[in-house]
Amino acid sequence: MPMAAVIHEKGTPDVFRWEEVEVGAPGEGEVRIRNEAVGVNYVDTYHRRGMPHPWPVPPLPLVLGFEGAGIVTEVGEGVEGLSPGDRVGYAMPPHGAYSQERIYPAEKAVKVPDGIDARAVAATMLKGLTAQYLLRRTYRVEPGDVILVHAAAGGMGLILCQWGRHLGATVIGTVSTEEKAEQARAAGCDHAVVHDEGDFVATVKEVTNGEGCAVVYESIGKDTFRRSMDCLRPLGMMASYGHASGAPDPVDVIELGARGSLFLTRPAIMHYMARREDLVAGAEELFDVVLNGAVEPAVNHLYPLSEAAEAHRAIEARRTTGATVLLPFE
């Protein structure tokens, strides 16, 4: 039987157990996938801890994760467009990715083109699709825009910096250390601000001559949320897609008007990629920028799937940059 990192209770990384799991045959509209690589995302720590999040979390015991890449081994009735042997990637619920094999809805899996290996797909699928809708749909970045990216050396941040620069934006990023600032700059971040050494609000005002930036990609939450709003120009957009430091305090809608008719949104991939056509289009655009070199997957941390607990410890301790990938068969 396949092995998986299973949790039987919510809590610290110590709750992971390396166990055999029953996978079974795919049902109607489903495929069975032999995972070759599994992506680890900060949101996985929310689900492990039991923190509030809009994505559905099944009851315990639970196999976490919804990002991975692998080979289709079986297809259920009614599945069209996928066959055994196809290379696929996926990045949306249901959970179950922290496993050597799994069942997954065929409509949420996309074929992976030649030239992108499984580790790169697992490192970029969720983050890349998120970056695609943040940069092209939530706010459509145009040449000359100034954008602010928090956690610019993280897995999401590095993709946003690279892709934003590719689109012609001036990218301002925040990081926690000078080492991470160098990594952000290498990814296309024009101005990297170390939290303990600089003021990102002042940097935005200086770069934009006091006007403010077009959009803030806010993933830190409570610690930076109010100051992020201070960075926006009139009619600017705040895309709050994470809260690593905790949920931000409530915002009075009247304040958005007083600050310059600002837009505030909480975007989620489950809504932006709910339609099959949007998922496929987003994945194609992501794979294009990876294949042409505009976005280089930063597979910086590899762990055996059996060591999922250590991967979570490293992410929560902010010891990681770029993407963390679990290898199911090592």
C-alpha positions as CSV (number, residue, x, y, z in Angstrom):
1,M,0.0,0.0,0.0
2,P,1.2,3.6,-0.6
3,M,2.6,5.6,2.2
4,A,1.5,9.1,3.3
5,A,2.2,11.8,5.9
6,V,-1.1,11.6,7.9
7,I,-2.3,13.8,10.8
8,H,-4.8,12.5,13.4
9,E,-5.0,15.7,15.3
10,K,-4.3,19.4,14.7
11,G,-1.2,21.0,16.2
12,T,2.5,21.3,15.8
13,P,4.5,19.6,13.1
14,D,4.9,16.7,15.5
15,V,1.4,15.5,14.6
16,F,2.6,14.0,11.3
17,R,2.7,10.2,11.1
18,W,4.2,8.2,8.2
19,E,1.6,5.5,7.5
20,E,0.1,3.3,4.9
21,V,-3.1,4.5,3.3
22,E,-5.8,2.9,1.2
23,V,-6.1,4.7,-2.1
24,G,-8.4,2.5,-4.2
25,A,-9.6,2.9,-7.8
26,P,-10.7,6.2,-9.3
27,G,-14.4,6.8,-9.5
28,E,-16.3,8.6,-12.2
29,G,-14.5,11.8,-13.3
30,E,-11.4,10.9,-11.3
31,V,-7.8,9.8,-11.9
32,R,-5.3,8.0,-9.8
33,I,-1.9,9.8,-9.7
34,R,1.5,8.4,-8.6
35,N,3.0,11.6,-7.2
36,E,6.6,12.4,-8.2
37,A,6.9,15.6,-6.3
38,V,4.6,17.4,-3.8
39,G,4.6,21.2,-3.1
40,V,4.6,22.6,0.4
41,N,2.8,25.9,1.0
42,Y,2.5,28.1,4.0
43,V,-1.3,27.6,3.9
44,D,-0.6,23.9,4.7
45,T,0.6,25.0,8.1
46,Y,-2.7,26.8,8.7
47,H,-4.6,23.6,7.9
48,R,-2.3,21.5,10.1
49,R,-2.7,23.9,13.0
50,G,-6.5,24.4,12.5
51,M,-6.3,28.1,11.7
52,P,-9.3,29.6,9.9
53,H,-9.1,29.5,6.1
54,P,-11.7,29.6,3.3
55,W,-10.4,26.3,1.7
56,P,-12.3,23.3,2.9
57,V,-10.4,20.9,5.2
58,P,-11.8,17.3,5.5
59,P,-12.2,15.7,9.0
60,L,-9.4,13.9,10.7
61,P,-7.4,11.7,10.0
62,L,-6.2,13.8,7.2
63,V,-3.6,13.8,4.4
64,L,-2.7,17.4,3.8
65,G,-1.7,19.2,0.6
66,F,-3.3,20.0,-2.7
67,E,-0.2,20.7,-4.9
68,G,1.7,18.1,-6.7
69,A,3.0,16.6,-10.0
70,G,3.0,13.0,-11.1
71,I,1.9,10.3,-13.5
72,V,-1.7,9.2,-14.2
73,T,-1.9,5.5,-13.5
74,E,-5.7,4.9,-13.9
75,V,-8.6,6.9,-15.1
76,G,-12.2,6.6,-14.0
77,E,-15.4,6.5,-16.1
78,G,-16.2,9.6,-18.0
79,V,-12.7,11.1,-18.0
80,E,-11.7,12.7,-21.2
81,G,-8.4,14.2,-22.2
82,L,-6.3,12.3,-19.7
83,S,-4.8,8.8,-20.1
84,P,-2.5,6.5,-18.1
85,G,1.0,7.7,-18.5
86,D,0.2,11.4,-18.9
87,R,2.3,13.8,-16.8
88,V,0.0,16.1,-14.8
89,G,0.1,18.9,-12.2
90,Y,-2.5,20.0,-9.8
91,A,-2.9,22.8,-7.3
92,M,-6.4,22.9,-5.8
93,P,-8.4,21.0,-3.2
94,P,-9.3,18.3,-2.3
95,H,-6.4,17.6,0.1
96,G,-4.4,14.4,-0.2
97,A,-1.1,15.5,-1.9
98,Y,1.2,14.4,1.0
99,S,1.0,10.8,-0.3
100,Q,2.8,8.6,-2.7
101,E,-0.4,8.0,-4.6
102,R,-3.8,9.6,-4.6
103,I,-7.2,10.0,-6.2
104,Y,-7.9,13.4,-7.8
105,P,-10.7,15.1,-9.9
106,A,-9.7,14.9,-13.5
107,E,-11.1,18.4,-14.2
108,K,-8.7,20.0,-11.8
109,A,-5.5,18.3,-13.3
110,V,-3.6,19.8,-16.2
111,K,-1.2,18.2,-18.5
112,V,2.5,19.3,-18.1
113,P,4.4,20.1,-21.3
114,D,7.8,18.6,-22.0
115,G,10.7,20.6,-20.7
116,I,9.3,21.1,-17.1
117,D,10.2,18.4,-14.6
118,A,8.0,17.3,-11.8
119,R,9.9,19.1,-9.1
120,A,9.6,22.4,-10.9
121,V,5.8,21.8,-11.4
122,A,5.4,21.1,-7.6
123,A,7.4,24.2,-6.8
124,T,5.4,26.5,-9.0
125,M,1.9,25.1,-9.7
126,L,0.0,26.7,-6.8
127,K,2.2,29.7,-6.4
128,G,2.4,30.2,-10.2
129,L,-1.3,30.0,-10.7
130,T,-1.8,32.3,-7.8
131,A,0.7,34.8,-9.3
132,Q,-1.1,34.5,-12.7
133,Y,-4.4,35.6,-11.4
134,L,-2.9,38.2,-9.0
135,L,-0.9,39.8,-11.8
136,R,-3.2,39.4,-14.7
137,R,-6.8,39.4,-13.2
138,T,-7.0,40.7,-9.7
139,Y,-5.0,43.7,-10.8
140,R,-3.7,43.6,-14.4
141,V,-0.1,44.8,-14.1
142,E,1.0,47.0,-17.0
143,P,4.4,48.4,-17.9
144,G,5.4,51.3,-15.7
145,D,3.3,50.2,-12.7
146,V,4.9,50.2,-9.3
147,I,4.0,47.1,-7.2
148,L,4.8,46.1,-3.7
149,V,5.4,42.4,-2.9
150,H,5.7,41.3,0.7
151,A,7.9,38.2,1.6
152,A,9.6,38.8,-1.7
153,A,12.2,36.0,-1.2
154,G,9.5,33.4,-0.4
155,G,8.2,30.9,-2.9
156,M,5.3,33.2,-3.9
157,G,7.4,36.4,-3.7
158,L,10.1,35.2,-6.0
159,I,7.5,34.3,-8.7
160,L,5.7,37.6,-8.3
161,C,9.0,39.5,-8.6
162,Q,10.1,37.7,-11.7
163,W,6.8,37.8,-13.4
164,G,6.1,41.4,-12.4
165,R,9.5,42.5,-13.8
166,H,8.7,40.5,-17.0
167,L,5.5,42.6,-17.3
168,G,7.4,45.8,-17.1
169,A,6.6,46.8,-13.5
170,T,8.9,48.4,-11.0
171,V,9.0,45.9,-8.1
172,I,9.4,46.9,-4.4
173,G,9.8,43.9,-2.1
174,T,10.0,43.3,1.7
175,V,12.2,40.6,3.2
176,S,13.4,39.7,6.7
177,T,17.2,39.5,6.1
178,E,19.8,41.0,3.8
179,E,20.5,37.5,2.4
180,K,16.9,37.3,1.3
181,A,17.1,40.8,-0.1
182,E,19.9,39.6,-2.4
183,Q,17.7,36.7,-3.6
184,A,14.8,39.0,-4.2
185,R,17.0,41.4,-6.2
186,A,18.3,38.5,-8.3
187,A,14.6,37.7,-9.1
188,G,13.9,41.1,-10.4
189,C,13.0,43.1,-7.3
190,D,14.2,46.7,-8.0
191,H,14.0,47.8,-4.3
192,A,14.3,45.3,-1.5
193,V,13.5,46.5,2.0
194,V,14.7,44.5,5.1
195,H,12.0,44.9,7.8
196,D,14.4,45.7,10.7
197,E,16.5,48.0,8.7
198,G,14.1,50.1,6.5
199,D,10.6,51.5,6.1
200,F,8.8,50.0,3.1
201,V,6.2,52.8,3.2
202,A,8.9,55.4,2.9
203,T,10.5,53.5,0.1
204,V,7.3,53.3,-1.8
205,K,6.7,57.1,-1.4
206,E,10.3,57.8,-2.5
207,V,10.1,55.5,-5.6
208,T,6.7,56.9,-6.6
209,N,7.4,60.5,-5.8
210,G,4.7,60.4,-3.1
211,E,2.0,59.0,-5.3
212,G,1.9,55.5,-4.0
213,C,1.9,52.1,-5.8
214,A,-0.7,50.6,-8.0
215,V,-1.1,47.4,-6.1
216,V,0.1,45.7,-2.9
217,Y,0.4,41.9,-2.8
218,E,-0.2,41.5,1.0
219,S,0.7,38.0,2.4
220,I,1.9,38.9,5.9
221,G,-1.3,40.2,7.5
222,K,-1.5,41.7,10.9
223,D,2.0,43.0,11.2
224,T,2.0,44.9,7.9
225,F,-1.6,45.3,6.8
226,R,-2.3,48.9,7.9
227,R,1.1,50.2,6.6
228,S,0.5,48.4,3.3
229,M,-2.7,50.5,2.9
230,D,-0.5,53.6,3.4
231,C,1.5,52.6,0.3
232,L,-1.4,52.7,-2.2
233,R,-2.1,55.5,-4.6
234,P,-5.7,56.7,-5.1
235,L,-7.8,53.9,-6.6
236,G,-5.0,51.5,-5.7
237,M,-5.6,47.8,-5.0
238,M,-4.8,45.8,-1.9
239,A,-4.7,42.0,-2.7
240,S,-4.7,40.3,0.7
241,Y,-3.9,36.7,-0.1
242,G,-2.2,35.5,3.1
243,H,-1.8,36.3,6.8
244,A,1.5,34.7,8.0
245,S,1.6,37.0,11.0
246,G,-2.1,36.5,11.9
247,A,-5.3,37.8,10.5
248,P,-5.4,41.6,10.1
249,D,-7.6,43.8,12.1
250,P,-11.0,44.7,10.5
251,V,-11.1,47.6,8.1
252,D,-13.9,50.1,8.1
253,V,-15.2,50.4,4.5
254,I,-15.6,54.2,5.0
255,E,-11.8,54.3,5.5
256,L,-11.3,52.9,2.0
257,G,-13.0,56.0,0.6
258,A,-11.2,58.4,2.8
259,R,-7.8,56.9,1.8
260,G,-8.5,57.5,-1.9
261,S,-11.3,55.1,-3.1
262,L,-9.1,52.1,-2.5
263,F,-10.0,48.5,-3.5
264,L,-9.5,45.7,-1.0
265,T,-9.9,42.1,-2.0
266,R,-9.2,38.6,-0.5
267,P,-8.6,36.5,-3.7
268,A,-8.5,32.7,-3.6
269,I,-7.5,30.3,-6.3
270,M,-10.6,28.2,-5.7
271,H,-12.7,31.0,-7.1
272,Y,-10.3,32.3,-9.8
273,M,-9.8,28.8,-11.2
274,A,-13.3,27.4,-10.6
275,R,-14.0,27.1,-14.3
276,R,-11.9,24.5,-16.2
277,E,-11.2,27.1,-19.0
278,D,-9.7,29.5,-16.5
279,L,-7.6,26.8,-14.9
280,V,-6.2,25.7,-18.3
281,A,-5.6,29.2,-19.5
282,G,-3.8,30.1,-16.3
283,A,-1.7,27.0,-16.4
284,E,-0.8,27.6,-20.0
285,E,0.3,31.1,-19.3
286,L,2.3,29.9,-16.3
287,F,4.0,27.1,-18.3
288,D,4.9,29.7,-21.0
289,V,6.7,32.0,-18.7
290,V,8.6,29.1,-17.2
291,L,9.6,27.6,-20.5
292,N,10.7,31.0,-21.9
293,G,12.8,31.6,-18.8
294,A,10.9,34.7,-17.4
295,V,10.1,32.7,-14.3
296,E,12.7,30.2,-13.0
297,P,11.3,27.7,-10.4
298,A,13.3,28.1,-7.2
299,V,13.3,24.6,-5.9
300,N,15.5,25.5,-2.9
301,H,14.5,22.9,-0.3
302,L,13.9,19.2,-0.9
303,Y,12.8,16.7,1.8
304,P,11.6,13.1,1.7
305,L,7.8,13.1,2.1
306,S,8.4,11.1,5.3
307,E,10.0,14.2,6.7
308,A,7.1,16.5,6.1
309,A,7.3,17.6,9.8
310,E,10.8,19.0,9.3
311,A,9.7,20.9,6.2
312,H,6.9,22.5,8.2
313,R,9.3,23.5,11.0
314,A,11.6,25.1,8.5
315,I,8.8,27.1,6.8
316,E,7.3,28.3,10.1
317,A,10.8,29.3,11.4
318,R,11.3,31.4,8.2
319,R,14.4,29.3,7.3
320,T,13.3,28.8,3.7
321,T,13.5,30.8,0.5
322,G,11.8,29.9,-2.7
323,A,9.9,26.6,-2.8
324,T,9.9,23.6,-0.6
325,V,9.2,20.3,-2.3
326,L,8.6,16.8,-0.8
327,L,9.8,13.7,-2.6
328,P,7.4,10.8,-2.1
329,F,9.8,8.0,-3.0
330,E,13.0,9.1,-1.2
